[in-house]
Amino acid sequence: MRFQIKDLLHISILSTGIFLFVIDLFIINVSLPTIQHSLSLSSSDTQWILILYIIGYASILINAGNAGDYYGKKKLYLIGMTGFTIASFVCGLSNNLSLLLIGRLLQGVSSGLMVPQGIALITLFFTDQEQKSRALGIYGSIAGIASVIGQLLGGVLPDQTWINESWRLIFLINLPIGILACLAVRQYVSHDPTNSRTNISFYPMLKLFVLLMGIIYPLIMGPEMGWPLWLLLLLSLAIILLVIFLKTQRNLYQAKRPSIFNFSLFNNKVFNFGLAAALVYYMVQDAYFIINSNYLQNQKGYTSTMTGIAFVYQGIGYVLASLVVSKLIQQNGKVVVLFGLGIMIIGLLFHFYTFDFMDLDNYHIHLLFFFYGIGCGSVLPSLMTLALKDINRELIGVGSAIYLTVQQISICLGIAFIVGIYLREEGTKFFIWENISTAYGYANAMSILLLIIVVCLIACLPSRAKER
């Protein structure tokens, strides 16, 4: 059954939320060195620009589905899109770090509102199962395309010469898209029914945000401040309180009272492994982009545009691989993941050998990123499918929200820890890192760290990810 024009219009409108979220997730990776130079930011300042966006999204994501049922999905989608547009305007006009960080946090929170509603409205609009599957496939493809466009724009826009401080365009470009999306949603998307009996509480989300910040802050500021005792105590206290928070939520669930998690999901070993695999993988993945962007621009003399174009080749490899493996995941999920991780390891080995010891031309660098992208495109779609494959259908939505939350927290940890180590070129307190970086150089030392993490992930796959 083919889509009519109105069907494609609905998919396009409701995919705008994920499109904007993914673009701003990737666009900042390439443009960050330009922003750092323009605003005279420290290494820790740049990490906060990345992390507040992600942590704002993750903190609200779990309860966003219930909030959509309670207040109305269309209403929350509009609120999220409006908030994202205003926050982008704030970021684009920021002349100091504090205002930029406020804007990034609001962007993340707004994304946490609108992204789940977009996919939920698509499932409501298409009642035919075949059309629904095709619509969700288009939705996922738009997200993949957005990652490529984001990396390209993150390189091209900061190099524009017709405007001062052209890096601001990476945020201001969201304004016309957001305004048109709000108008289109009001005009073409019908209202959905609400359910006032849905349990929703914003207090646990706020507490989760505070606890995550209590963990992330010491990881970012510790190396820069020399790990004072009070910072170590803060980190320890945040971890203890997070454990207590999760136990309290589990007790609430067992007492059949409102809880932020559905803890029955954690009885599924395959789901638990999927979360563990996602935790490790996503710590590596975003750190890889940020480190390479920084290294190419600050060490290899690449312009912002050249870096963005290089990452486009990675995106092309990712999209092509994801299209192929989508047909193989259900029957050969573990094999696909192992194949993708093997390609990533080979790619990291080439990074290790070439980036410091060979003077590569653009062709070889583009080929290297394309090859690595094939590995990413094989692994990333497969991990979520494997994690959710044995979950009851009625719990898929909740399980997806938990998985995506772990995904975003993992990205934060990767930025705070792995990227943080890379950016501390002076005065780092990690003596192992000092020895490695002195012997091999920073690019090679980071390749070693990433390689160790990916190998650990492969080591646990065959023994724990048993397929039925």
C-alpha positions as CSV (number, residue, x, y, z in Angstrom):
1,M,0.0,0.0,0.0
2,R,1.6,3.3,-1.2
3,F,1.6,6.4,0.9
4,Q,-0.5,9.3,-0.3
5,I,0.8,12.9,-0.2
6,K,-0.9,13.6,3.1
7,D,0.7,10.6,4.6
8,L,4.2,11.7,3.5
9,L,3.3,15.2,4.8
10,H,2.5,13.8,8.3
11,I,5.7,11.8,8.4
12,S,7.8,14.8,7.4
13,I,6.2,17.1,10.0
14,L,6.5,14.5,12.8
15,S,10.0,13.7,11.9
16,T,11.1,17.3,12.2
17,G,11.7,16.8,16.0
18,I,14.2,13.9,15.6
19,F,15.7,15.8,12.6
20,L,16.5,18.9,14.6
21,F,17.6,16.9,17.7
22,V,20.1,14.7,15.7
23,I,21.4,17.7,13.7
24,D,22.2,19.6,16.8
25,L,23.8,16.5,18.4
26,F,26.2,16.2,15.5
27,I,26.6,19.8,14.2
28,I,28.3,20.8,17.5
29,N,31.0,18.1,17.2
30,V,32.7,19.7,14.2
31,S,32.1,23.3,15.1
32,L,33.2,23.1,18.7
33,P,36.9,24.1,18.1
34,T,35.7,27.3,16.3
35,I,33.3,28.1,19.2
36,Q,36.1,27.5,21.7
37,H,38.4,29.9,20.0
38,S,35.7,32.6,19.4
39,L,34.5,32.7,23.1
40,S,38.0,31.9,24.6
41,L,36.6,28.8,26.4
42,S,38.5,26.2,28.4
43,S,38.4,22.5,27.7
44,S,35.9,21.9,30.5
45,D,33.7,24.7,29.1
46,T,33.5,22.9,25.7
47,Q,32.5,19.6,27.5
48,W,29.6,21.3,29.2
49,I,28.3,22.6,25.9
50,L,28.0,19.0,24.8
51,I,26.9,17.4,28.0
52,L,24.1,19.8,29.1
53,Y,22.3,19.2,25.8
54,I,22.4,15.4,26.2
55,I,21.7,15.3,29.9
56,G,18.7,17.6,29.6
57,Y,17.3,15.2,27.0
58,A,18.1,12.1,28.9
59,S,16.6,13.4,32.2
60,I,13.1,14.0,30.8
61,L,13.0,11.1,28.3
62,I,11.8,8.3,30.5
63,N,8.6,10.1,31.6
64,A,8.0,11.9,28.3
65,G,5.7,9.1,27.1
66,N,3.5,9.2,30.2
67,A,3.5,13.0,29.9
68,G,2.2,12.7,26.3
69,D,-0.6,10.5,27.4
70,Y,-1.6,12.9,30.2
71,Y,-1.3,16.2,28.5
72,G,-1.7,15.2,24.8
73,K,1.1,14.2,22.4
74,K,0.4,17.0,19.9
75,K,0.4,19.6,22.7
76,L,3.7,18.4,24.1
77,Y,5.2,18.1,20.6
78,L,4.3,21.8,19.9
79,I,5.7,22.9,23.3
80,G,8.9,21.0,22.7
81,M,9.3,22.4,19.2
82,T,8.6,25.9,20.4
83,G,11.1,25.5,23.3
84,F,13.7,24.1,21.0
85,T,13.3,27.0,18.6
86,I,13.6,29.7,21.3
87,A,16.6,27.9,22.9
88,S,18.3,27.8,19.5
89,F,17.8,31.6,19.3
90,V,19.3,32.0,22.7
91,C,22.4,29.9,21.7
92,G,22.8,31.8,18.5
93,L,22.9,35.2,20.2
94,S,25.0,34.1,23.2
95,N,28.0,36.3,23.9
96,N,29.1,34.4,27.0
97,L,29.4,30.9,28.2
98,S,26.6,31.0,30.8
99,L,23.9,32.1,28.2
100,L,25.1,29.4,25.8
101,L,24.9,26.7,28.4
102,I,21.4,27.8,29.4
103,G,20.4,27.6,25.8
104,R,21.9,24.2,25.3
105,L,20.2,22.8,28.4
106,L,16.8,24.1,27.2
107,Q,17.5,22.6,23.8
108,G,18.0,19.2,25.4
109,V,14.9,19.4,27.6
110,S,12.8,20.5,24.7
111,S,14.1,17.6,22.6
112,G,13.2,15.2,25.4
113,L,9.6,16.5,25.1
114,M,9.2,16.5,21.4
115,V,11.1,13.5,20.1
116,P,9.0,10.7,21.9
117,Q,5.8,12.5,20.9
118,G,6.7,12.5,17.2
119,I,7.2,8.8,17.0
120,A,4.1,8.2,19.2
121,L,2.0,10.3,16.9
122,I,3.3,8.4,13.8
123,T,2.2,5.1,15.4
124,L,-1.3,6.6,16.1
125,F,-1.7,8.1,12.7
126,F,-0.9,4.9,10.7
127,T,-3.2,2.0,11.8
128,D,-2.2,-0.4,9.1
129,Q,0.8,-2.4,10.3
130,E,2.6,-2.4,7.0
131,Q,2.2,1.4,6.6
132,K,3.3,1.9,10.2
133,S,6.5,-0.1,9.7
134,R,7.3,1.8,6.5
135,A,6.6,5.1,8.2
136,L,8.9,4.2,11.1
137,G,11.5,3.2,8.6
138,I,11.3,6.6,6.9
139,Y,11.5,8.2,10.4
140,G,14.7,6.3,11.2
141,S,16.2,7.1,7.8
142,I,15.6,10.8,8.4
143,A,17.4,10.6,11.7
144,G,20.4,8.9,9.9
145,I,20.4,11.6,7.2
146,A,20.3,14.3,9.8
147,S,23.5,13.0,11.3
148,V,25.2,13.4,8.0
149,I,23.8,16.8,7.3
150,G,24.7,17.9,10.9
151,Q,28.3,17.0,10.5
152,L,28.5,18.8,7.1
153,L,26.8,21.9,8.3
154,G,28.9,21.9,11.4
155,G,31.9,22.2,9.1
156,V,30.6,24.5,6.5
157,L,28.7,27.1,8.5
158,P,31.5,28.3,10.8
159,D,33.7,28.9,7.7
160,Q,31.3,31.5,6.2
161,T,32.8,34.9,5.7
162,W,29.6,37.0,5.1
163,I,28.8,37.2,8.8
164,N,30.9,37.8,11.9
165,E,31.2,34.8,14.2
166,S,29.6,32.6,11.7
167,W,29.5,29.6,14.1
168,R,26.2,31.2,15.4
169,L,24.6,30.0,12.2
170,I,24.7,26.4,13.5
171,F,22.0,27.4,16.0
172,L,20.2,30.1,14.0
173,I,19.5,27.8,11.1
174,N,17.0,26.0,13.4
175,L,14.7,29.0,13.6
176,P,13.0,28.8,10.2
177,I,12.7,25.0,10.5
178,G,11.2,25.2,14.0
179,I,8.8,28.0,13.1
180,L,7.5,26.2,10.0
181,A,7.2,22.9,11.9
182,C,5.1,24.6,14.6
183,L,2.7,26.1,12.0
184,A,2.5,22.8,10.2
185,V,1.7,20.8,13.3
186,R,-1.1,23.2,14.3
187,Q,-2.6,23.0,10.8
188,Y,-2.2,19.4,9.8
189,V,-1.8,17.2,12.8
190,S,-5.0,16.2,14.5
191,H,-5.5,16.2,18.3
192,D,-4.9,12.9,20.2
193,P,-6.9,11.7,23.2
194,T,-5.5,12.3,26.7
195,N,-5.6,10.0,29.7
196,S,-5.9,11.8,33.0
197,R,-5.4,8.5,34.9
198,T,-1.8,8.3,33.7
199,N,0.8,8.5,36.5
200,I,3.3,11.3,36.0
201,S,5.7,12.9,38.4
202,F,8.4,15.5,37.5
203,Y,10.1,15.2,40.9
204,P,12.0,11.9,40.1
205,M,13.2,13.4,36.8
206,L,14.5,16.4,38.6
207,K,16.2,14.2,41.2
208,L,17.7,12.0,38.4
209,F,19.1,15.2,36.7
210,V,20.7,16.4,39.9
211,L,22.3,13.0,40.6
212,L,23.7,12.7,37.1
213,M,25.1,16.2,37.4
214,G,26.7,15.2,40.7
215,I,28.5,12.4,38.8
216,I,29.4,14.3,35.6
217,Y,30.7,17.5,37.3
218,P,33.6,15.8,39.2
219,L,34.5,13.8,36.1
220,I,34.8,17.0,34.0
221,M,36.3,19.3,36.6
222,G,38.5,16.8,38.5
223,P,41.5,16.7,36.2
224,E,41.4,20.5,35.8
225,M,41.2,21.1,39.5
226,G,43.7,18.4,40.6
227,W,41.0,16.2,42.2
228,P,40.5,18.1,45.6
229,L,39.0,16.0,48.4
230,W,35.6,17.7,48.3
231,L,35.3,16.8,44.6
232,L,36.0,13.1,45.3
233,L,33.5,13.2,48.2
234,L,30.9,14.8,45.8
235,L,31.4,12.0,43.3
236,S,31.1,9.3,45.9
237,L,28.0,10.9,47.5
238,A,26.3,11.2,44.1
239,I,27.0,7.5,43.2
240,I,25.6,6.4,46.6
241,L,22.5,8.6,46.3
242,L,21.9,7.3,42.8
243,V,22.0,3.7,44.0
244,I,19.6,4.6,46.8
245,F,17.3,6.4,44.3
246,L,17.2,3.3,42.1
247,K,16.5,1.0,45.1
248,T,13.7,3.3,46.2
249,Q,12.2,3.3,42.7
250,R,12.3,-0.5,42.7
251,N,10.5,-0.7,46.0
252,L,7.8,1.6,44.7
253,Y,7.4,-0.6,41.7
254,Q,7.2,-3.7,43.7
255,A,4.6,-2.0,45.9
256,K,2.6,-1.2,42.7
257,R,3.0,2.5,43.2
258,P,4.1,5.0,40.6
259,S,7.8,4.5,39.6
260,I,10.0,6.1,37.0
261,F,11.1,2.6,35.7
262,N,9.3,-0.6,34.9
263,F,11.6,-3.0,36.8
264,S,10.2,-6.1,35.3
265,L,12.3,-5.4,32.2
266,F,15.5,-6.0,34.2
267,N,14.5,-9.6,34.7
268,N,15.3,-10.1,31.0
269,K,19.0,-11.0,30.7
270,V,19.2,-10.1,27.0
271,F,17.8,-6.7,27.8
272,N,20.3,-6.2,30.6
273,F,23.1,-7.2,28.3
274,G,21.8,-4.8,25.6
275,L,22.0,-2.0,28.2
276,A,25.5,-2.9,29.2
277,A,26.6,-3.1,25.5
278,A,25.0,0.3,24.8
279,L,26.8,1.8,27.8
280,V,30.2,0.8,26.5
281,Y,29.5,1.4,22.8
282,Y,28.1,4.9,23.1
283,M,30.9,6.0,25.5
284,V,33.2,5.3,22.6
285,Q,31.2,6.5,19.7
286,D,30.6,10.2,20.4
287,A,34.1,10.5,22.0
288,Y,35.4,9.3,18.6
289,F,33.8,12.1,16.7
290,I,34.8,14.9,19.1
291,I,38.4,13.7,19.4
292,N,38.9,13.4,15.7
293,S,37.3,16.7,15.0
294,N,39.5,18.4,17.5
295,Y,42.6,16.6,16.3
296,L,42.1,17.3,12.6
297,Q,41.5,21.0,13.2
298,N,44.0,21.7,15.9
299,Q,46.8,19.3,15.0
300,K,46.5,18.6,11.3
301,G,45.5,22.1,10.1
302,Y,42.1,21.1,8.7
303,T,39.6,23.9,8.3
304,S,36.1,23.4,9.7
305,T,34.7,22.7,6.3
306,M,37.4,20.1,5.5
307,T,36.6,18.3,8.8
308,G,32.8,18.4,8.1
309,I,33.3,16.9,4.6
310,A,35.5,14.1,6.1
311,F,32.8,13.2,8.6
312,V,30.2,13.1,5.7
313,Y,32.1,10.0,4.4
314,Q,31.7,8.4,7.8
315,G,28.0,9.2,7.6
316,I,27.6,7.7,4.1
317,G,29.2,4.5,5.3
318,Y,26.9,4.4,8.3
319,V,23.7,4.9,6.3
320,L,24.7,2.3,3.6
321,A,25.6,-0.3,6.3
322,S,22.4,0.4,8.3
323,L,20.2,-0.2,5.2
324,V,21.9,-3.5,4.5
325,V,21.9,-4.9,8.1
326,S,18.3,-3.9,8.8
327,K,17.4,-7.0,6.7
328,L,19.8,-9.3,8.6
329,I,19.4,-8.2,12.3
330,Q,16.4,-10.4,13.2
331,Q,18.1,-13.7,12.1
332,N,21.7,-12.9,12.5
333,G,21.9,-10.1,15.1
334,K,24.9,-11.2,17.0
335,V,26.9,-12.0,13.9
336,V,26.1,-8.5,12.5
337,V,27.3,-6.9,15.7
338,L,30.5,-8.9,15.8
339,F,31.1,-8.0,12.1
340,G,30.5,-4.3,12.7
341,L,32.7,-4.3,15.8
342,G,35.5,-6.0,13.9
343,I,35.4,-3.3,11.2
344,M,35.5,-0.6,14.0
345,I,38.6,-2.3,15.5
346,I,40.4,-2.4,12.1
347,G,39.4,1.2,11.6
348,L,40.9,2.2,15.0
349,L,44.1,0.3,14.2
350,F,44.4,2.3,11.0
351,H,43.8,5.5,13.1
352,F,46.5,4.4,15.4
353,Y,49.1,3.8,12.7
354,T,48.3,6.5,10.2
355,F,47.4,9.7,12.1
356,D,50.8,10.3,13.6
357,F,53.2,8.3,11.4
358,M,51.8,9.0,7.9
359,D,51.0,12.2,6.1
360,L,47.6,11.2,4.6
361,D,45.9,13.0,1.8
362,N,42.2,13.8,1.8
363,Y,41.3,10.7,-0.2
364,H,42.8,8.3,2.3
365,I,41.3,10.1,5.3
366,H,37.9,10.0,3.6
367,L,38.3,6.3,2.9
368,L,39.3,5.7,6.5
369,F,36.2,7.5,7.8
370,F,33.9,5.7,5.3
371,F,35.3,2.3,6.4
372,Y,34.8,3.1,10.1
373,G,31.2,4.3,9.3
374,I,30.4,0.9,7.9
375,G,31.3,-0.6,11.2
376,C,29.2,1.9,13.1
377,G,26.2,1.4,10.8
378,S,26.4,-2.3,11.4
379,V,26.5,-2.1,15.2
380,L,24.3,0.8,16.2
381,P,20.9,-0.3,14.8
382,S,21.7,-3.9,15.8
383,L,22.3,-3.2,19.5
384,M,18.8,-1.7,20.2
385,T,17.1,-4.5,18.2
386,L,19.0,-7.2,20.2
387,A,18.2,-5.5,23.5
388,L,14.4,-5.4,22.8
389,K,14.1,-8.7,20.9
390,D,12.7,-10.7,23.9
391,I,10.6,-8.0,25.5
392,N,6.8,-8.3,25.5
393,R,5.2,-6.0,22.9
394,E,3.3,-3.9,25.5
395,L,6.7,-3.1,27.2
396,I,8.5,-2.1,24.0
397,G,7.8,1.6,24.5
398,V,9.1,1.7,28.1
399,G,12.1,-0.5,27.2
400,S,13.0,1.8,24.3
401,A,12.8,4.8,26.7
402,I,15.1,3.1,29.2
403,Y,17.5,2.1,26.4
404,L,17.7,5.6,24.9
405,T,18.2,7.1,28.4
406,V,21.2,4.8,29.0
407,Q,22.4,5.7,25.6
408,Q,22.5,9.4,26.3
409,I,24.0,8.9,29.8
410,S,26.7,6.8,28.2
411,I,27.5,9.6,25.7
412,C,27.8,12.0,28.7
413,L,30.2,9.7,30.4
414,G,32.3,9.3,27.3
415,I,32.5,13.1,26.9
416,A,33.3,13.6,30.6
417,F,35.9,10.8,30.9
418,I,37.4,9.9,27.5
419,V,37.2,13.3,25.8
420,G,38.2,14.9,29.1
421,I,41.4,12.9,29.2
422,Y,42.2,13.8,25.6
423,L,41.6,17.6,26.2
424,R,43.8,17.7,29.3
425,E,47.1,18.2,27.3
426,E,48.7,19.7,30.4
427,G,48.6,18.9,34.1
428,T,46.6,15.7,33.8
429,K,46.5,13.6,37.0
430,F,46.1,10.3,35.1
431,F,49.6,8.9,35.3
432,I,48.9,6.0,33.0
433,W,47.6,8.4,30.4
434,E,50.8,10.6,30.8
435,N,53.0,7.5,30.1
436,I,51.0,6.4,27.0
437,S,50.7,9.9,25.6
438,T,54.4,10.6,26.0
439,A,55.4,7.4,24.3
440,Y,52.9,7.5,21.4
441,G,51.3,11.0,21.1
442,Y,47.8,12.0,22.0
443,A,46.1,10.7,18.9
444,N,47.6,7.2,19.3
445,A,47.1,7.1,23.0
446,M,43.4,7.8,22.5
447,S,43.2,5.1,19.8
448,I,44.6,2.7,22.4
449,L,42.0,3.7,24.9
450,L,39.1,3.3,22.4
451,L,40.5,0.0,21.2
452,I,40.6,-1.4,24.7
453,I,37.0,-0.5,25.3
454,V,35.7,-2.0,22.0
455,V,37.7,-5.2,22.6
456,C,36.1,-5.5,26.0
457,L,32.7,-5.3,24.4
458,I,33.5,-8.0,21.9
459,A,34.9,-10.3,24.7
460,C,31.6,-10.3,26.5
461,L,29.3,-10.7,23.5
462,P,29.6,-14.4,22.7
463,S,29.3,-15.6,26.3
464,R,26.4,-13.4,27.4
465,A,24.3,-12.4,24.4
466,K,22.7,-15.7,23.9
467,E,20.1,-15.7,21.1
468,R,17.0,-17.7,21.2
